[in-house]
Amino acid sequence: MGVGAAGAALVGYDGSIANAAEVVQHDSYPVEISADYKRYDQKNNVIMRALSGDPVVKPNFDTYFGKHMGWIPNKVADGYGRLEEAMKTGAFAIEDGLNGYHAPGFASKGLYEWKEPQISGVVNPEKYTFDTPEAASKAVKRAAKFYGADLVGIAPYDERWVLSRVFNIEKNDSVPNVLPFEPKSVIVMALQMSYDGFQAAPTSLELASAGNIYSSMGVVVSKVSHFVRALGYQTVPCGNDTALSVPLAIHAGLGELSRIGIAITPEFGPRQRFCKIFTDLPLAVDKPITFGVKEFCMTCKKCADACPSQAISHDKEPSFQAATISTSGGVKKWAANAEKCLAQWADAGTDCGICIKVCPYNKPSEWHHDLAKFATKTPARPILRYFDDLFGYGKATVGEAVKDFWKK
């Protein structure tokens, strides 16, 4: 409390949650894009490489997926017991069952189906006319949050973020990515993952927290798609497929790019998943935002230090340098090494999540956490990681985190 009071005096914090993160809106995309930027071919995605037999990554993916599906025994350790494994199974019930393991980014599967009208909803031949695009956006955001989205933003349609080609598992290669209509805008939604579950990263409770939201994403996207189609407009509902979610989330004003390669939001830090819907409904778009994440990531490096496989860059500045063939190039960022990351997935038998767990932005909304977020925009920035470590955030043992999870 004393440190908090002193810190508040130092940075001028007035106790208002609204001032927790000084958000700046931008008229243009706030990340530097190279002049020779090329759209991403999904066959370079590390999981698609594994599915096509790439010997560099296939063994690690086979091990990870085998553990994920229960074909290969996982670790005997805290967080991998019968309760946690059962929690994981329930969390992925819709994602792995109804959606047929959609997570890597297979388009038009399960609740994300857009090629069959009865799944995505039949487009009403009589269009509902909104008074203004702003009114349309307000209605869409209200509906999306009613259906279960935690955050909603509207991005302009920008072909740069649409995959140039998508992976076809039958052909074992990528094919042209053809949308059925010319979209006008993209509805981008974020669903937060369990803070308590991620405290137990990299165990099965972390994977259950991710799988739970993957399953929920499909439900939310399907409902919003039906809503828009009932108003007379076309949709392409997506999870990780069809287009790059992180650039779209940034373009929709939901968050800022981080060292992890994940979009960090003011509300949940890196602890959310994104889904999106392309539509021809005219919508008012939101402006991209920044709130000090890039500057904070330049000095923090906590995620890079904590990464077991050292897949996260320690470079001070972001750059255009690609880490592997799986890097989506042409964007100035810290490029994560997907091959090293997948090796950690194989070892953990989960999608790890340690980087999300230890990130100082990964905090519940409480006054002292809001103060820390505010301070990322001040000269106090370099000492924030020190205090994060001092208070033990991201350092709880897995055993303690698992016990705390089941106590609640």
C-alpha positions as CSV (number, residue, x, y, z in Angstrom):
1,M,0.0,0.0,0.0
2,G,2.9,2.4,0.9
3,V,4.6,1.6,-2.4
4,G,1.3,2.2,-4.2
5,A,0.8,5.5,-2.6
6,A,4.3,6.7,-3.4
7,G,3.9,5.5,-6.9
8,A,0.6,7.3,-7.3
9,A,2.3,10.5,-6.2
10,L,5.2,9.9,-8.6
11,V,3.1,9.4,-11.7
12,G,0.1,11.6,-10.9
13,Y,-2.4,8.8,-10.7
14,D,-5.8,10.2,-9.4
15,G,-7.4,6.8,-8.5
16,S,-9.7,6.8,-11.5
17,I,-9.9,3.5,-13.4
18,A,-10.5,5.4,-16.6
19,N,-7.0,6.9,-16.3
20,A,-5.4,3.5,-15.8
21,A,-4.1,3.4,-19.4
22,E,-3.6,6.6,-21.4
23,V,-5.0,5.5,-24.7
24,V,-4.1,7.4,-27.8
25,Q,-6.1,6.9,-31.0
26,H,-4.5,6.9,-34.5
27,D,-5.8,7.7,-37.9
28,S,-3.4,5.3,-39.5
29,Y,-2.1,1.8,-38.7
30,P,0.3,2.3,-35.7
31,V,2.8,-0.4,-36.8
32,E,5.4,0.2,-39.5
33,I,4.7,-1.9,-42.7
34,S,7.4,-2.4,-45.3
35,A,6.9,-1.3,-48.9
36,D,7.4,-4.8,-50.1
37,Y,4.9,-6.4,-47.7
38,K,3.3,-9.6,-49.0
39,R,0.2,-11.3,-47.8
40,Y,0.8,-14.4,-45.7
41,D,0.5,-17.9,-47.3
42,Q,-1.0,-20.2,-44.7
43,K,1.2,-23.1,-45.7
44,N,4.0,-21.4,-43.8
45,N,2.1,-21.6,-40.6
46,V,4.1,-23.9,-38.3
47,I,1.2,-26.3,-37.7
48,M,0.3,-26.5,-41.4
49,R,4.0,-27.2,-42.1
50,A,3.8,-30.1,-39.7
51,L,0.6,-31.4,-41.2
52,S,2.3,-31.4,-44.7
53,G,5.2,-33.4,-43.3
54,D,7.9,-30.8,-42.8
55,P,10.6,-32.8,-40.9
56,V,11.8,-29.8,-39.0
57,V,8.5,-29.4,-37.1
58,K,6.4,-32.6,-37.6
59,P,7.9,-34.7,-34.7
60,N,7.2,-31.9,-32.2
61,F,3.7,-31.4,-33.5
62,D,3.0,-35.1,-33.4
63,T,4.1,-35.3,-29.8
64,Y,2.1,-32.2,-28.8
65,F,-1.1,-33.3,-30.6
66,G,-0.8,-36.9,-29.3
67,K,-0.7,-35.6,-25.7
68,H,-3.5,-33.1,-26.5
69,M,-5.7,-35.9,-27.7
70,G,-4.6,-38.4,-25.0
71,W,-2.9,-40.8,-27.4
72,I,0.5,-40.2,-25.7
73,P,0.7,-40.1,-21.9
74,N,1.4,-36.6,-20.6
75,K,3.6,-35.7,-17.6
76,V,2.9,-37.0,-14.1
77,A,3.0,-33.7,-12.2
78,D,1.0,-30.9,-10.6
79,G,-1.6,-29.6,-13.1
80,Y,-1.7,-32.8,-15.1
81,G,-3.9,-34.9,-12.9
82,R,-7.3,-36.5,-13.7
83,L,-9.2,-33.4,-12.6
84,E,-7.1,-31.1,-14.9
85,E,-7.2,-33.5,-17.8
86,A,-11.0,-33.8,-17.4
87,M,-11.2,-30.0,-17.3
88,K,-9.3,-29.8,-20.6
89,T,-11.5,-32.4,-22.2
90,G,-14.6,-30.5,-21.3
91,A,-13.1,-27.2,-22.4
92,F,-12.4,-28.5,-25.9
93,A,-15.7,-30.3,-26.3
94,I,-17.0,-27.9,-29.0
95,E,-13.7,-26.9,-30.5
96,D,-12.4,-30.4,-31.1
97,G,-15.8,-32.1,-31.5
98,L,-18.3,-29.9,-33.3
99,N,-15.7,-27.7,-34.9
100,G,-13.4,-30.6,-35.8
101,Y,-10.1,-29.1,-34.4
102,H,-10.5,-25.7,-36.0
103,A,-7.9,-24.0,-33.9
104,P,-4.9,-24.1,-36.3
105,G,-7.1,-22.1,-38.8
106,F,-9.1,-24.4,-41.0
107,A,-11.7,-22.2,-42.7
108,S,-15.4,-23.0,-42.8
109,K,-15.6,-25.8,-40.3
110,G,-18.2,-26.5,-37.7
111,L,-19.7,-23.3,-36.2
112,Y,-17.4,-21.3,-38.4
113,E,-19.1,-22.7,-41.6
114,W,-19.8,-20.0,-44.1
115,K,-20.2,-22.0,-47.3
116,E,-23.4,-23.7,-46.1
117,P,-26.2,-21.1,-45.4
118,Q,-28.0,-23.3,-42.9
119,I,-25.0,-23.1,-40.6
120,S,-24.0,-19.5,-40.9
121,G,-27.6,-18.4,-41.2
122,V,-29.7,-17.7,-44.3
123,V,-29.3,-14.1,-45.6
124,N,-32.6,-12.3,-45.3
125,P,-33.5,-11.0,-48.8
126,E,-34.9,-7.8,-47.2
127,K,-32.0,-5.6,-45.9
128,Y,-32.5,-3.7,-42.7
129,T,-31.4,-0.1,-43.2
130,F,-29.6,1.7,-40.4
131,D,-29.8,5.5,-40.2
132,T,-26.0,5.7,-40.1
133,P,-23.0,3.4,-40.1
134,E,-22.4,4.5,-36.5
135,A,-25.9,3.2,-35.6
136,A,-25.1,-0.1,-37.3
137,S,-21.8,-0.5,-35.4
138,K,-23.5,0.2,-32.1
139,A,-26.1,-2.5,-32.8
140,V,-23.5,-5.0,-33.8
141,K,-21.4,-4.4,-30.8
142,R,-24.4,-4.6,-28.5
143,A,-25.4,-7.9,-30.1
144,A,-21.8,-9.3,-29.9
145,K,-21.5,-8.5,-26.2
146,F,-25.0,-9.9,-25.5
147,Y,-23.9,-13.2,-27.2
148,G,-20.7,-13.4,-25.1
149,A,-17.9,-11.3,-26.5
150,D,-15.9,-9.3,-24.0
151,L,-14.5,-6.7,-26.4
152,V,-15.7,-5.7,-29.9
153,G,-14.1,-3.4,-32.4
154,I,-14.7,-2.7,-36.1
155,A,-11.8,-2.8,-38.6
156,P,-11.9,-1.5,-42.1
157,Y,-11.6,-4.2,-44.8
158,D,-7.8,-4.3,-45.5
159,E,-6.7,-7.0,-47.9
160,R,-3.2,-7.1,-46.4
161,W,-4.5,-9.0,-43.5
162,V,-6.4,-11.6,-45.6
163,L,-4.3,-14.8,-46.2
164,S,-3.2,-14.9,-49.8
165,R,-3.6,-18.7,-49.8
166,V,-5.2,-21.1,-47.3
167,F,-4.0,-24.6,-46.5
168,N,-6.0,-27.5,-47.9
169,I,-5.3,-30.7,-46.0
170,E,-6.6,-32.9,-48.7
171,K,-4.3,-31.4,-51.3
172,N,-1.5,-31.1,-48.8
173,D,-0.8,-27.6,-50.1
174,S,-2.3,-24.1,-50.0
175,V,-4.9,-23.0,-52.5
176,P,-6.1,-19.4,-53.4
177,N,-8.1,-17.8,-50.6
178,V,-11.4,-16.6,-52.3
179,L,-14.0,-14.8,-50.3
180,P,-17.6,-15.1,-51.6
181,F,-18.2,-11.3,-51.6
182,E,-16.4,-8.0,-51.3
183,P,-16.4,-7.2,-47.5
184,K,-16.8,-3.6,-46.3
185,S,-15.6,-4.2,-42.8
186,V,-14.6,-6.7,-40.2
187,I,-16.2,-7.3,-36.8
188,V,-13.4,-8.3,-34.4
189,M,-14.2,-9.8,-31.0
190,A,-12.1,-10.7,-28.0
191,L,-12.9,-13.3,-25.3
192,Q,-10.9,-13.3,-22.2
193,M,-9.3,-16.5,-20.9
194,S,-9.2,-17.5,-17.2
195,Y,-6.6,-15.6,-15.1
196,D,-6.6,-18.4,-12.5
197,G,-6.1,-21.1,-15.2
198,F,-3.1,-19.2,-16.7
199,Q,-1.5,-19.0,-13.3
200,A,-1.0,-22.7,-13.6
201,A,0.8,-22.5,-17.0
202,P,2.1,-24.5,-18.7
203,T,-0.1,-27.3,-17.4
204,S,-3.5,-28.8,-18.5
205,L,-5.3,-26.0,-16.6
206,E,-3.7,-23.5,-19.0
207,L,-4.7,-25.6,-22.0
208,A,-8.3,-25.9,-20.5
209,S,-8.4,-22.1,-20.2
210,A,-7.5,-21.7,-23.9
211,G,-9.7,-24.5,-25.1
212,N,-12.7,-23.1,-23.1
213,I,-12.4,-19.9,-25.1
214,Y,-11.8,-21.6,-28.4
215,S,-15.1,-23.4,-27.9
216,S,-16.9,-20.2,-26.8
217,M,-15.5,-18.3,-29.8
218,G,-17.3,-20.7,-32.2
219,V,-20.6,-20.2,-30.4
220,V,-20.2,-16.3,-30.3
221,V,-19.1,-16.1,-34.0
222,S,-22.0,-18.3,-35.1
223,K,-24.6,-16.2,-33.2
224,V,-23.2,-12.9,-34.5
225,S,-23.2,-14.3,-38.0
226,H,-26.8,-15.3,-37.7
227,F,-27.7,-11.8,-36.4
228,V,-26.0,-10.0,-39.3
229,R,-27.5,-12.4,-41.9
230,A,-30.9,-12.0,-40.4
231,L,-30.5,-8.2,-41.1
232,G,-29.9,-9.0,-44.8
233,Y,-26.1,-8.9,-45.0
234,Q,-23.4,-11.5,-45.9
235,T,-20.8,-12.8,-43.5
236,V,-17.7,-14.9,-43.3
237,P,-17.3,-16.1,-39.7
238,C,-13.7,-16.8,-38.7
239,G,-11.6,-18.0,-35.8
240,N,-7.9,-18.3,-36.6
241,D,-8.6,-18.9,-40.3
242,T,-8.9,-16.8,-43.4
243,A,-7.1,-13.7,-42.1
244,L,-4.5,-12.7,-39.5
245,S,-6.3,-12.0,-36.2
246,V,-3.7,-9.9,-34.5
247,P,-3.3,-7.2,-37.2
248,L,-7.1,-7.1,-37.4
249,A,-7.5,-6.7,-33.6
250,I,-5.0,-3.8,-33.8
251,H,-6.8,-2.3,-36.8
252,A,-10.1,-2.5,-34.8
253,G,-8.7,-0.5,-31.9
254,L,-8.7,-3.4,-29.4
255,G,-5.0,-3.6,-28.6
256,E,-1.4,-2.9,-29.3
257,L,1.3,-5.3,-30.6
258,S,3.7,-6.7,-28.0
259,R,7.0,-8.5,-27.7
260,I,5.2,-11.8,-27.5
261,G,3.6,-11.2,-30.9
262,I,0.2,-11.1,-29.2
263,A,-2.1,-8.1,-29.2
264,I,-2.3,-6.6,-25.6
265,T,-5.5,-5.0,-24.7
266,P,-6.0,-2.4,-21.9
267,E,-8.6,-4.7,-20.3
268,F,-6.9,-8.1,-20.3
269,G,-3.3,-7.6,-21.4
270,P,-2.3,-10.6,-23.5
271,R,-5.0,-13.0,-22.0
272,Q,-7.6,-13.2,-24.7
273,R,-8.4,-14.9,-28.0
274,F,-9.7,-13.1,-31.1
275,C,-12.3,-14.1,-33.6
276,K,-13.8,-12.1,-36.5
277,I,-16.5,-11.8,-39.1
278,F,-16.1,-10.3,-42.6
279,T,-19.3,-8.6,-43.7
280,D,-20.8,-6.3,-46.4
281,L,-22.8,-4.5,-43.8
282,P,-21.6,-0.8,-43.8
283,L,-20.2,-0.1,-40.4
284,A,-18.3,2.8,-38.7
285,V,-14.8,1.7,-38.0
286,D,-12.8,2.2,-34.9
287,K,-9.4,3.8,-34.7
288,P,-6.2,1.9,-33.8
289,I,-4.8,2.7,-30.3
290,T,-1.5,2.7,-28.5
291,F,-1.1,3.0,-24.7
292,G,2.6,2.4,-24.1
293,V,3.0,-1.3,-24.8
294,K,5.8,-1.0,-27.3
295,E,7.8,1.2,-25.0
296,F,7.2,-1.0,-22.1
297,C,8.2,-4.2,-24.0
298,M,11.5,-2.5,-25.0
299,T,12.6,-2.5,-21.4
300,C,10.7,-5.3,-19.7
301,K,11.6,-8.6,-21.6
302,K,10.0,-10.7,-18.8
303,C,8.3,-13.0,-21.3
304,A,11.6,-13.5,-23.2
305,D,13.4,-14.4,-20.0
306,A,10.7,-16.8,-18.9
307,C,10.2,-18.6,-22.2
308,P,11.6,-22.2,-21.7
309,S,12.6,-22.6,-25.3
310,Q,13.8,-19.0,-25.8
311,A,11.4,-18.5,-28.7
312,I,10.8,-14.8,-27.9
313,S,13.2,-12.2,-29.0
314,H,15.5,-10.4,-26.5
315,D,16.2,-7.6,-29.0
316,K,15.6,-4.1,-27.6
317,E,14.0,-2.8,-30.7
318,P,11.4,-4.4,-33.0
319,S,12.6,-5.0,-36.6
320,F,11.7,-6.5,-40.0
321,Q,13.9,-9.5,-39.3
322,A,12.1,-12.9,-39.7
323,A,12.7,-15.6,-37.2
324,T,11.7,-18.6,-39.4
325,I,9.8,-19.3,-42.6
326,S,6.7,-19.2,-40.4
327,T,7.1,-15.5,-39.6
328,S,4.6,-13.2,-41.3
329,G,7.1,-10.8,-42.7
330,G,7.0,-7.1,-43.8
331,V,5.9,-5.9,-40.3
332,K,8.2,-4.2,-37.9
333,K,7.9,-6.3,-34.8
334,W,9.6,-8.8,-32.4
335,A,9.3,-12.0,-34.4
336,A,8.8,-15.1,-32.3
337,N,10.5,-18.4,-33.3
338,A,7.5,-20.7,-34.0
339,E,9.7,-23.7,-34.3
340,K,11.1,-23.3,-30.8
341,C,7.7,-22.5,-29.5
342,L,6.3,-25.7,-30.9
343,A,9.1,-27.6,-29.3
344,Q,8.0,-26.3,-25.9
345,W,4.4,-27.3,-26.7
346,A,5.6,-30.8,-27.3
347,D,7.5,-30.9,-24.0
348,A,4.6,-29.4,-22.0
349,G,1.8,-31.3,-23.9
350,T,-0.1,-28.0,-23.9
351,D,0.2,-24.6,-25.7
352,C,2.3,-23.5,-22.8
353,G,1.1,-19.9,-22.0
354,I,4.1,-19.0,-19.7
355,C,4.7,-15.8,-21.7
356,I,1.1,-14.8,-21.0
357,K,1.3,-15.8,-17.4
358,V,4.3,-13.7,-16.6
359,C,3.4,-10.6,-18.6
360,P,3.0,-7.6,-16.3
361,Y,-0.1,-6.6,-18.3
362,N,-1.8,-9.9,-17.3
363,K,-3.6,-8.7,-14.2
364,P,-7.1,-8.5,-12.9
365,S,-8.6,-5.0,-12.8
366,E,-7.7,-3.7,-9.3
367,W,-6.5,-0.3,-8.4
368,H,-2.9,-1.2,-7.9
369,H,-2.8,-3.1,-11.2
370,D,-4.5,-0.2,-13.0
371,L,-1.9,2.1,-11.5
372,A,0.9,0.0,-12.9
373,K,-0.7,0.1,-16.4
374,F,-0.9,3.9,-16.1
375,A,2.7,4.1,-15.1
376,T,3.9,2.4,-18.4
377,K,3.3,5.8,-20.0
378,T,5.6,7.6,-17.5
379,P,9.3,7.9,-16.7
380,A,8.6,5.2,-14.0
381,R,8.4,2.6,-16.8
382,P,11.9,1.0,-16.3
383,I,11.3,0.0,-12.7
384,L,7.9,-1.5,-13.2
385,R,9.2,-5.0,-14.0
386,Y,11.3,-4.8,-10.8
387,F,8.1,-4.2,-8.7
388,D,6.3,-6.9,-10.7
389,D,9.0,-9.4,-9.7
390,L,9.1,-8.1,-6.2
391,F,5.4,-8.8,-5.6
392,G,5.8,-12.3,-7.1
393,Y,3.6,-11.9,-10.1
394,G,4.0,-14.8,-12.6
395,K,6.2,-16.7,-10.1
396,A,3.7,-18.7,-8.1
397,T,4.6,-22.4,-8.2
398,V,2.4,-24.6,-10.4
399,G,1.4,-26.6,-7.4
400,E,0.2,-23.5,-5.5
401,A,-1.7,-22.2,-8.6
402,V,-3.5,-25.6,-9.1
403,K,-4.6,-25.7,-5.5
404,D,-5.8,-22.0,-5.6
405,F,-7.7,-22.8,-8.8
406,W,-9.7,-25.7,-7.2
407,K,-10.3,-23.7,-4.0
408,K,-12.3,-21.0,-5.8
